[in-house]
Amino acid sequence: LKKHMESVMSSFILKIIAIISMFIDHIGYAIFGKLSYFNYIGRLAFPMFAFQISEGYIHTKNLKRYFFRLFLFF
């Protein structure tokens, strides 16, 4: 079952969904300036990115280098 789920939802697809969700959030904020349905959709981006960071932490071989890359792109 795990192998099947990996082929259905790869980390790349999850990142793309999170990026689109974040973009919708920013568009909603730029247009309406307050909370709107666009912003509610955009709030899904953080858990997806947090999940990706935790997966990277689990699968990394060099923890210092991984944190350096996170800090560098932050």
N, C-alpha and C positions, 0 to 999 in steps of 0.2 A: 504494500500500500504506500509506503514512504517513497519508493522509487517512482511510482505512478504520480504522486503529488508533486514531486520535483519536476517532472516533465510537463505538468500542467501549469504550474506557477513558478517560474524561475525568479531569481533575485532581480534580474534585469527588468522583467515585466513588473514586478512589485515596485521597483524604483520609478519606472515610467508612470505607473498609476499614482504614486506619491507626488511626483513632479507635477503632473496634470492637476491633481487635487490642490497642491500648493498654489499653482498658477490661478486656479479658479478662486481660491481664497483671496489672493492679492487683487485680482480683478474686482471682486465683490467689495473689497475695502476701498479701492480707488473710485468705484462708481457710487457706492452708497455711503461710505464713511463710517457706518455703524455695523452692528451685527445683522447679517441677512442670511438667507439660505445659502448663498455662495460661500459665506464664511463657515457655515456648518459643514459643508462638503470639504472645505479646506482643512478643517480640524482633523481629518483622517490622515493627513500627511505625517504628522509627528509620530504616531505609533508605528507607522510603516518604516520610517527612517530609524527609529529607536530599535526596532526589531532587526534591521539590517546591521546596525552597529553591534548589537549583541551577538549576531551570527558571525560577524567578522572577528569579534573577541574570542569566540569559541574556536574558530578555525585558524587563527593566526599561529605562526610558529615563533615569531619574534614580537613580544608584547610591547617593548619599548618603541620599536619601529612603527608598529600599528598606531600607538598613541601619538607619536610624532606626526604621522600622516594625518590623523584626525585633527590635531592642533594646527597643522599647516593649512589644511583646507577650511578650517573654521574661520 
